[in-house]
Amino acid sequence: MLQTLIMQNENRTEAREQISLPLKLDDGLNAVTLDISASGLFFETDAEQRLGNLIDVEIDLDTPSGPIKFKAQGKIVRIASHGSRMGVGVELLSSRLEPVNLNV
């Protein structure tokens, strides 16, 4: 019942998929996604984040066509305590996929 009430008060526009992916933050720190959708993501980190800040994120993905990077900029719209870690909700403002050049 409580979970239903919480979901009704959220502003999500896309269904989220629960998936754990390594995430690189713009400050060079690492995090792990808990869920992701076309319009946002939620991750856990040890690094302090601030509500309303813009953040750049990067996720390395393996695809049948080879590795790609998902790069995005978003706005931090939610902060939650997750034990000793910080849960961070991000509304994606822009995103792109970039092929990874393996010949470097």
C-alpha positions as CSV (number, residue, x, y, z in Angstrom):
1,M,0.0,0.0,0.0
2,L,2.7,2.5,1.0
3,Q,4.8,1.6,-2.1
4,T,1.7,2.4,-4.3
5,L,1.3,5.8,-2.7
6,I,4.9,6.6,-3.3
7,M,4.8,5.6,-6.9
8,Q,1.7,7.8,-7.5
9,N,3.6,10.9,-6.2
10,E,6.6,10.4,-8.5
11,N,7.0,12.4,-11.8
12,R,8.4,9.5,-13.9
13,T,7.4,9.6,-17.5
14,E,9.1,6.3,-18.5
15,A,9.1,2.8,-17.1
16,R,12.4,2.1,-15.3
17,E,14.3,-1.2,-15.7
18,Q,16.2,-2.4,-12.6
19,I,19.7,-3.0,-13.8
20,S,23.1,-2.7,-12.2
21,L,25.7,-1.1,-14.4
22,P,29.0,0.6,-13.6
23,L,28.7,4.3,-14.1
24,K,31.5,7.0,-14.4
25,L,30.7,10.4,-12.9
26,D,32.1,13.7,-14.3
27,D,34.3,14.1,-11.2
28,G,36.1,10.8,-12.1
29,L,34.4,8.8,-9.4
30,N,32.5,5.6,-10.0
31,A,29.0,4.6,-9.1
32,V,26.5,1.8,-9.9
33,T,23.1,2.2,-11.4
34,L,20.1,0.7,-9.6
35,D,17.6,1.5,-12.4
36,I,17.5,3.3,-15.7
37,S,14.9,4.5,-18.2
38,A,14.9,6.7,-21.4
39,S,14.3,9.8,-19.2
40,G,16.4,9.2,-16.1
41,L,18.4,6.9,-13.9
42,F,19.0,6.2,-10.2
43,F,22.5,5.3,-8.9
44,E,24.4,4.7,-5.7
45,T,27.7,6.4,-4.9
46,D,30.0,7.1,-2.0
47,A,30.5,10.7,-3.3
48,E,28.4,13.5,-2.0
49,Q,26.0,15.0,-4.5
50,R,23.7,18.0,-4.3
51,L,20.1,18.4,-5.3
52,G,19.6,20.5,-8.4
53,N,23.2,20.1,-9.7
54,L,24.0,19.2,-13.3
55,I,26.0,16.0,-13.7
56,D,27.7,14.2,-16.6
57,V,27.6,10.4,-16.6
58,E,29.1,7.7,-18.8
59,I,28.2,4.0,-19.1
60,D,30.3,1.5,-21.1
61,L,28.1,-1.0,-22.9
62,D,28.9,-4.2,-24.9
63,T,26.7,-4.7,-27.9
64,P,26.7,-7.3,-30.7
65,S,28.3,-4.6,-32.9
66,G,31.0,-3.9,-30.4
67,P,31.5,-1.6,-27.4
68,I,29.8,1.7,-27.1
69,K,29.6,4.5,-24.6
70,F,26.4,6.0,-23.3
71,K,27.1,9.6,-22.3
72,A,24.5,11.9,-20.7
73,Q,24.0,15.1,-18.8
74,G,21.3,15.3,-16.3
75,K,19.9,17.2,-13.3
76,I,19.9,15.7,-9.8
77,V,16.3,15.6,-8.8
78,R,16.4,13.2,-5.8
79,I,18.8,12.3,-3.0
80,A,18.2,9.4,-0.7
81,S,20.3,7.7,2.0
82,H,21.2,4.1,1.1
83,G,22.9,2.9,4.3
84,S,26.5,4.3,4.0
85,R,26.0,5.2,0.4
86,M,24.0,8.0,-1.3
87,G,21.2,7.2,-3.8
88,V,20.9,9.8,-6.5
89,G,18.0,10.3,-9.0
90,V,18.9,12.0,-12.2
91,E,16.5,13.4,-14.9
92,L,18.3,13.1,-18.2
93,L,18.5,16.3,-20.2
94,S,20.6,15.0,-23.1
95,S,22.2,11.8,-24.1
96,R,24.2,10.2,-26.9
97,L,25.8,6.9,-27.9
98,E,29.5,6.9,-29.0
99,P,31.4,4.1,-30.6
100,V,34.5,3.0,-28.8
101,N,37.6,3.2,-30.9
102,L,39.6,0.0,-30.0
103,N,42.6,1.1,-32.2
104,V,43.9,3.7,-29.8
